Amino acid sequence: MKKKYLAFIGLLLLVLMLSGCEAALMDPKGQVGEEQRTLILTAFGLMMIVVIPVFVMTALFAWRYRHSRQATYTPDWAHSTAIEAVVWFIPLVIIAFLAWLTWITSHSLDPAKPLRSEAEPLRIQAVSLDWKWLFIYPEQGIATVNEVAFPTDVPVHFQVSSGSVMNAFFIPSLGSQIYAMAGMDNDVNLIADEAGTYYGRSTNYSGAGFSGMTFDAIATSEEAFDAWVEEVRQSSKTLFFPEEYKALAEPTRSHPVEYFSEVSPRLYTQILQSFHGGKPGRGDPGEQDGGQENTRMSAEAAE
């Protein structure tokens, strides 16, 4: 008996440890995460309307019709309209409500949909590599590896792509996972309501170094963010395409945090174009910018 109790406790501890990755989803630190938590809890509660009665009736039937009790014997019973109505009507109502809820939230929680805020969004370009994350700040002209920072209460527009195999970008405390695919540009908009350092990672297996493909997402004040940007600009490292980028893209495991004080002006677009033979491809945000730049260069050459 004692061994059974120990086994049960061990199993319970294992379940609690494995559920640690879900704790951040239930303790969101941003607008998107809060809405997703509400959706999860609402859907869970609706499903429990069916699940809980099933468990209760299972125990009740086992007790009522146990071997030691003489239950009423009704061999000719075959149908109950009331029971049929309950077992069909309630699940149909739940399914209809879940379908409506899914339709509404699929649009309201669209990752590419800009967040409503009086603050100007901050643009950050995230590129998954083997096995690390590269973050490019096009407006600030800097880049980092395995560390990303942004001010609280400021919408962050992440442009997400991959310089290698497919990955998935996810900061559980802020919500909205998005896939990172080579040659394609995906968008996800997030915001942090509280200052803190949040756990981020790839959630799509991508090879031997996948377990170490994590990063810190630092939400801080405007002043602290500006100080962080200045700290990155003090780095002696630069990241230009293609030589320095190709060196960084080489596979590494548990890559340390790196700062780059200067980067190629169109590094993100160049990474995407490298999968399209140097030409802008579908979903490439540099297609319009690149076209304008080529037009300007052609006009200058003609002059």
Secondary structure by P-SEA (a helix, b strand, c coil): caaaaaaaaaaaaaaaaaacccccccccccaaaaaaaaaaaaaaaaaaaaaaaaaaaaaaaaaaacccccccccccccccaaaaaaacaaaaaaaaaaaaaaaaaaaaacccccccccccbbbbbbbbcccbbbbbbcccccccccbbbbbccbbbbbbbbbcccbbbbbcccbbbbbbbbccbbbbbbbccccbbbbbbbbcccccccccccbbbbbbbcaaaaaaaaaaaaaccccccccaaaaaaacccccccbbbbcccccaaaaaaaaccccccccccccaaaaaaaaaaaaaaaaac
